[in-house]
Amino acid sequence: MTRFVRQNLSTLKKTASYYVVHISVAAMVAYAVTGDVLMSLTLSLLEPTVQAVAFFFHEKGWERINQRRALRAAEGAPA
């Protein structure tokens, strides 16, 4: 687990930051729609949690794409 965290620290930090922003926005929108604090907190924790996990893997996918492009460029192949 420590190795995983070390290897992905930048993406994990970015994901955590995104998570906090997303929860805040989701809570405000949910409260504006429902007018219910408990419901807005429930919605604002559920949806961004799923989105944060998806975002992490989205970022890892893009890192892989960029690494492959860099490798092809270094080998002289067109990107």
Secondary structure, DSSP 8 states (H G I E B T S, - for coil): -HHHHHHTHHHHHHHHHHHHHHHHHHHHHHHHHH--HHHHHHHHHHHHHHHHHHHHHHHHHHHHHHHHHHHHHHHT---
